[in-house]
Amino acid sequence: MMKKILLLVFSISFLNSCSSDNDFLITKDNALISCGGKSRIIENKNEEIINTEVRDLIDEIGKYVEFIVAETDKKGGKYRTINCFPSEEPQDSIIKTVKTNYKFNN
């Protein structure tokens, strides 16, 4: 009986040590949750996420999420590109924002 318990404990420990970040699958559907939620992406109530894409890192070892957020008003608007480098713990995800302004054609 003791051998079976030790074998079970060893097997569970081995399986846990074999898991890696590659097991953490990022998809378009879970991207927002993986990046810590809408509150980490949206800055104010006039913004909305208009595009979400999961992209490969340059070294192809991992992935990141690119969000396009837009805010418009009568004079024009702005959009932001936000890159999120997700973590298994969403609050630990890294968020990088690039702001770009644009004007409507009149």
BAMARBA-850332 format. One record per atom (N, C-alpha, C): atom name; x, y, z; residue number from 1. Coordinates in nm, 2 decimals. Atoms other than C-alpha are relative to their C-alpha. Layout:
# residues N
('CA',(X,Y,Z),NUM),
...
END
This chain:
# residues 106
('N',(0.08,-0.12,0.00),1),
('CA',(0.00,0.00,0.00),1),
('C',(0.09,0.13,0.00),1),
('N',(-0.09,-0.11,-0.01),2),
('CA',(0.28,0.24,0.09),2),
('C',(0.07,0.03,-0.13),2),
('N',(-0.06,-0.01,0.13),3),
('CA',(0.45,0.17,-0.25),3),
('C',(-0.09,0.07,-0.10),3),
('N',(0.10,-0.06,0.09),4),
('CA',(0.13,0.27,-0.43),4),
('C',(-0.02,0.15,0.03),4),
('N',(0.01,-0.14,-0.04),5),
('CA',(0.10,0.59,-0.24),5),
('C',(0.12,0.08,-0.05),5),
('N',(-0.12,-0.07,0.05),6),
('CA',(0.46,0.68,-0.31),6),
('C',(0.01,0.01,-0.15),6),
('N',(0.01,0.00,0.15),7),
('CA',(0.42,0.59,-0.68),7),
('C',(-0.09,0.11,-0.04),7),
('N',(0.10,-0.10,0.04),8),
('CA',(0.11,0.81,-0.70),8),
('C',(0.06,0.15,0.03),8),
('N',(-0.06,-0.13,-0.04),9),
('CA',(0.29,1.11,-0.52),9),
('C',(0.11,0.03,-0.10),9),
('N',(-0.11,-0.02,0.10),10),
('CA',(0.59,1.07,-0.75),10),
('C',(-0.05,0.03,-0.14),10),
('N',(0.06,-0.02,0.13),11),
('CA',(0.37,1.05,-1.06),11),
('C',(-0.06,0.14,-0.01),11),
('N',(0.06,-0.13,0.00),12),
('CA',(0.18,1.37,-0.97),12),
('C',(0.11,0.10,0.00),12),
('N',(-0.11,-0.09,0.00),13),
('CA',(0.51,1.55,-0.89),13),
('C',(0.07,0.01,-0.14),13),
('N',(-0.06,0.01,0.13),14),
('CA',(0.66,1.44,-1.22),14),
('C',(-0.09,0.07,-0.11),14),
('N',(0.09,-0.07,0.09),15),
('CA',(0.36,1.56,-1.42),15),
('C',(0.00,0.15,0.02),15),
('N',(-0.01,-0.15,-0.03),16),
('CA',(0.36,1.90,-1.25),16),
('C',(0.13,0.06,-0.05),16),
('N',(-0.13,-0.05,0.04),17),
('CA',(0.73,1.94,-1.32),17),
('C',(0.01,0.01,-0.15),17),
('N',(0.00,0.01,0.15),18),
('CA',(0.67,1.86,-1.69),18),
('C',(-0.08,0.11,-0.06),18),
('N',(0.08,-0.10,0.06),19),
('CA',(0.41,2.13,-1.74),19),
('C',(0.08,0.13,-0.02),19),
('N',(-0.08,-0.12,0.03),20),
('CA',(0.54,2.45,-1.90),20),
('C',(-0.09,0.11,-0.05),20),
('N',(0.08,-0.12,0.05),21),
('CA',(0.43,2.79,-2.03),21),
('C',(-0.06,-0.04,-0.13),21),
('N',(0.06,0.04,0.12),22),
('CA',(0.36,2.62,-2.36),22),
('C',(-0.13,-0.06,0.01),22),
('N',(0.13,0.06,-0.03),23),
('CA',(0.06,2.45,-2.20),23),
('C',(-0.10,0.11,0.01),23),
('N',(0.09,-0.11,-0.02),24),
('CA',(-0.09,2.80,-2.15),24),
('C',(-0.04,0.05,-0.14),24),
('N',(0.05,-0.03,0.13),25),
('CA',(-0.29,2.85,-2.47),25),
('C',(-0.07,0.13,-0.01),25),
('N',(0.07,-0.13,0.02),26),
('CA',(-0.38,3.20,-2.58),26),
('C',(-0.08,0.00,-0.13),26),
('N',(0.09,-0.01,0.12),27),
('CA',(-0.67,3.24,-2.82),27),
('C',(-0.07,0.13,0.00),27),
('N',(0.07,-0.13,0.01),28),
('CA',(-0.87,3.53,-2.95),28),
('C',(-0.11,0.01,0.10),28),
('N',(0.12,0.00,-0.10),29),
('CA',(-1.16,3.42,-2.72),29),
('C',(0.05,0.02,0.14),29),
('N',(-0.04,-0.01,-0.14),30),
('CA',(-0.96,3.41,-2.40),30),
('C',(0.11,0.11,0.02),30),
('N',(-0.10,-0.10,0.00),31),
('CA',(-0.72,3.70,-2.48),31),
('C',(-0.02,0.11,0.10),31),
('N',(0.04,-0.11,-0.09),32),
('CA',(-0.90,3.97,-2.28),32),
('C',(0.02,-0.05,0.14),32),
('N',(-0.01,0.06,-0.14),33),
('CA',(-0.92,3.75,-1.97),33),
('C',(0.15,-0.02,0.04),33),
('N',(-0.14,0.02,-0.03),34),
('CA',(-0.55,3.65,-2.00),34),
('C',(0.08,0.12,0.02),34),
('N',(-0.07,-0.13,-0.01),35),
('CA',(-0.45,4.01,-2.02),35),
('C',(-0.05,0.08,0.12),35),
('N',(0.05,-0.06,-0.13),36),
('CA',(-0.63,4.10,-1.69),36),
('C',(-0.13,0.07,-0.01),36),
('N',(0.13,-0.05,0.02),37),
('CA',(-0.96,4.21,-1.83),37),
('C',(-0.01,0.14,-0.07),37),
('N',(0.02,-0.12,0.07),38),
('CA',(-1.11,4.51,-2.00),38),
('C',(0.05,0.13,0.07),38),
('N',(-0.04,-0.11,-0.08),39),
('CA',(-1.02,4.75,-1.72),39),
('C',(0.15,0.03,-0.02),39),
('N',(-0.14,-0.03,0.03),40),
('CA',(-0.65,4.71,-1.81),40),
('C',(0.03,0.05,-0.14),40),
('N',(-0.01,-0.04,0.15),41),
('CA',(-0.71,4.78,-2.18),41),
('C',(-0.07,0.13,-0.02),41),
('N',(0.08,-0.12,0.03),42),
('CA',(-0.98,5.05,-2.19),42),
('C',(0.03,0.11,0.11),42),
('N',(-0.03,-0.11,-0.09),43),
('CA',(-0.89,5.39,-2.04),43),
('C',(-0.12,0.08,0.04),43),
('N',(0.12,-0.07,-0.03),44),
('CA',(-1.24,5.55,-2.05),44),
('C',(-0.12,-0.06,-0.06),44),
('N',(0.12,0.06,0.05),45),
('CA',(-1.60,5.48,-2.12),45),
('C',(-0.03,0.03,-0.14),45),
('N',(0.02,-0.03,0.14),46),
('CA',(-1.58,5.63,-2.47),46),
('C',(0.08,-0.09,-0.09),46),
('N',(-0.08,0.09,0.08),47),
('CA',(-1.34,5.37,-2.59),47),
('C',(-0.06,-0.14,-0.02),47),
('N',(0.04,0.14,0.02),48),
('CA',(-1.41,5.03,-2.74),48),
('C',(0.11,-0.08,-0.07),48),
('N',(-0.09,0.09,0.07),49),
('CA',(-1.20,4.74,-2.86),49),
('C',(-0.06,-0.03,-0.13),49),
('N',(0.05,0.02,0.13),50),
('CA',(-1.24,4.72,-3.23),50),
('C',(0.07,-0.12,-0.07),50),
('N',(-0.07,0.11,0.06),51),
('CA',(-0.99,4.44,-3.31),51),
('C',(0.09,-0.07,0.11),51),
('N',(-0.09,0.08,-0.09),52),
('CA',(-0.81,4.16,-3.12),52),
('C',(0.07,-0.11,-0.09),52),
('N',(-0.07,0.11,0.07),53),
('CA',(-0.54,3.94,-3.27),53),
('C',(0.11,-0.06,0.09),53),
('N',(-0.11,0.07,-0.07),54),
('CA',(-0.30,3.68,-3.12),54),
('C',(0.11,-0.01,-0.11),54),
('N',(-0.11,0.00,0.09),55),
('CA',(0.04,3.71,-3.28),55),
('C',(0.12,-0.08,0.07),55),
('N',(-0.12,0.07,-0.04),56),
('CA',(0.37,3.51,-3.26),56),
('C',(0.11,0.10,0.04),56),
('N',(-0.12,-0.08,-0.03),57),
('CA',(0.67,3.67,-3.09),57),
('C',(0.10,-0.03,-0.11),57),
('N',(-0.10,0.01,0.10),58),
('CA',(0.97,3.72,-3.32),58),
('C',(0.07,-0.13,0.01),58),
('N',(-0.07,0.13,-0.01),59),
('CA',(1.15,3.42,-3.18),59),
('C',(-0.09,-0.12,0.00),59),
('N',(0.10,0.11,0.01),60),
('CA',(0.83,3.21,-3.21),60),
('C',(-0.01,-0.09,0.12),60),
('N',(0.01,0.08,-0.12),61),
('CA',(0.87,3.09,-2.86),61),
('C',(-0.13,0.02,0.08),61),
('N',(0.12,-0.03,-0.07),62),
('CA',(0.56,3.26,-2.73),62),
('C',(-0.09,0.08,-0.09),62),
('N',(0.10,-0.08,0.07),63),
('CA',(0.26,3.47,-2.83),63),
('C',(-0.03,0.13,0.08),63),
('N',(0.05,-0.12,-0.07),64),
('CA',(0.13,3.82,-2.75),64),
('C',(-0.13,0.03,-0.07),64),
('N',(0.13,-0.04,0.05),65),
('CA',(-0.21,3.98,-2.80),65),
('C',(0.01,0.15,-0.04),65),
('N',(0.00,-0.14,0.04),66),
('CA',(-0.26,4.30,-3.00),66),
('C',(-0.15,0.04,0.00),66),
('N',(0.13,-0.06,0.00),67),
('CA',(-0.57,4.51,-2.92),67),
('C',(0.00,0.13,-0.07),67),
('N',(0.02,-0.13,0.06),68),
('CA',(-0.69,4.80,-3.13),68),
('C',(-0.12,0.06,0.07),68),
('N',(0.10,-0.06,-0.07),69),
('CA',(-0.89,5.04,-2.92),69),
('C',(-0.03,0.14,-0.06),69),
('N',(0.04,-0.13,0.06),70),
('CA',(-1.08,5.34,-3.07),70),
('C',(-0.09,0.08,0.09),70),
('N',(0.08,-0.09,-0.07),71),
('CA',(-1.23,5.65,-2.92),71),
('C',(-0.03,0.11,-0.11),71),
('N',(0.03,-0.10,0.10),72),
('CA',(-1.42,5.89,-3.15),72),
('C',(-0.09,0.12,0.06),72),
('N',(0.08,-0.11,-0.04),73),
('CA',(-1.58,6.23,-3.11),73),
('C',(-0.03,0.08,-0.13),73),
('N',(0.04,-0.07,0.12),74),
('CA',(-1.72,6.50,-3.35),74),
('C',(0.12,0.06,-0.08),74),
('N',(-0.12,-0.06,0.06),75),
('CA',(-1.37,6.65,-3.42),75),
('C',(0.09,-0.10,-0.06),75),
('N',(-0.09,0.10,0.05),76),
('CA',(-1.20,6.33,-3.50),76),
('C',(0.01,-0.11,0.10),76),
('N',(-0.01,0.11,-0.09),77),
('CA',(-1.07,6.05,-3.29),77),
('C',(0.14,-0.04,0.02),77),
('N',(-0.14,0.05,-0.02),78),
('CA',(-0.78,5.85,-3.17),78),
('C',(-0.02,-0.15,0.01),78),
('N',(0.00,0.14,-0.03),79),
('CA',(-0.69,5.49,-3.17),79),
('C',(0.13,-0.04,0.06),79),
('N',(-0.12,0.04,-0.07),80),
('CA',(-0.44,5.30,-2.96),80),
('C',(0.02,-0.15,-0.04),80),
('N',(-0.03,0.14,0.01),81),
('CA',(-0.26,4.98,-3.03),81),
('C',(0.07,-0.04,0.13),81),
('N',(-0.05,0.05,-0.13),82),
('CA',(-0.20,4.78,-2.71),82),
('C',(0.05,-0.14,-0.02),82),
('N',(-0.06,0.13,0.00),83),
('CA',(0.03,4.49,-2.69),83),
('C',(0.00,-0.06,0.14),83),
('N',(0.01,0.07,-0.13),84),
('CA',(-0.03,4.24,-2.41),84),
('C',(0.09,-0.13,-0.01),84),
('N',(-0.08,0.12,-0.01),85),
('CA',(0.22,3.98,-2.31),85),
('C',(-0.06,-0.08,0.12),85),
('N',(0.07,0.06,-0.10),86),
('CA',(0.00,3.74,-2.12),86),
('C',(0.08,-0.09,0.09),86),
('N',(-0.06,0.08,-0.10),87),
('CA',(0.08,3.55,-1.81),87),
('C',(-0.11,-0.10,0.05),87),
('N',(0.10,0.09,-0.05),88),
('CA',(-0.09,3.25,-1.65),88),
('C',(-0.08,0.07,0.11),88),
('N',(0.07,-0.08,-0.10),89),
('CA',(-0.17,3.50,-1.37),89),
('C',(-0.03,0.13,-0.07),89),
('N',(0.03,-0.12,0.08),90),
('CA',(-0.36,3.78,-1.56),90),
('C',(0.05,0.13,0.06),90),
('N',(-0.05,-0.12,-0.05),91),
('CA',(-0.26,4.05,-1.32),91),
('C',(0.15,0.02,-0.02),91),
('N',(-0.14,0.00,0.03),92),
('CA',(0.10,3.97,-1.41),92),
('C',(0.03,0.03,-0.14),92),
('N',(-0.02,-0.02,0.14),93),
('CA',(0.05,4.03,-1.78),93),
('C',(0.06,0.14,-0.02),93),
('N',(-0.07,-0.13,0.03),94),
('CA',(0.26,4.31,-1.93),94),
('C',(-0.08,0.07,-0.11),94),
('N',(0.07,-0.08,0.10),95),
('CA',(0.07,4.58,-2.12),95),
('C',(0.08,0.11,-0.05),95),
('N',(-0.08,-0.10,0.06),96),
('CA',(0.24,4.81,-2.36),96),
('C',(-0.09,0.08,-0.10),96),
('N',(0.09,-0.08,0.08),97),
('CA',(0.05,5.10,-2.53),97),
('C',(0.08,0.09,-0.10),97),
('N',(-0.05,-0.10,0.10),98),
('CA',(0.13,5.29,-2.85),98),
('C',(-0.12,0.08,-0.05),98),
('N',(0.11,-0.09,0.03),99),
('CA',(-0.09,5.59,-2.91),99),
('C',(0.02,0.06,-0.14),99),
('N',(0.00,-0.06,0.13),100),
('CA',(-0.17,5.72,-3.26),100),
('C',(-0.13,0.08,-0.02),100),
('N',(0.11,-0.08,0.03),101),
('CA',(-0.40,6.01,-3.34),101),
('C',(-0.03,0.00,-0.15),101),
('N',(0.04,-0.02,0.14),102),
('CA',(-0.60,6.05,-3.66),102),
('C',(-0.12,0.09,-0.01),102),
('N',(0.11,-0.09,0.03),103),
('CA',(-0.86,6.28,-3.81),103),
('C',(-0.09,-0.06,-0.10),103),
('N',(0.10,0.04,0.10),104),
('CA',(-1.18,6.21,-4.00),104),
('C',(0.02,0.09,-0.12),104),
('N',(0.00,-0.07,0.12),105),
('CA',(-1.19,6.31,-4.36),105),
('C',(-0.13,0.08,-0.01),105),
('N',(0.13,-0.08,0.01),106),
('CA',(-1.44,6.60,-4.40),106),
('C',(-0.03,0.03,-0.15),106),
END
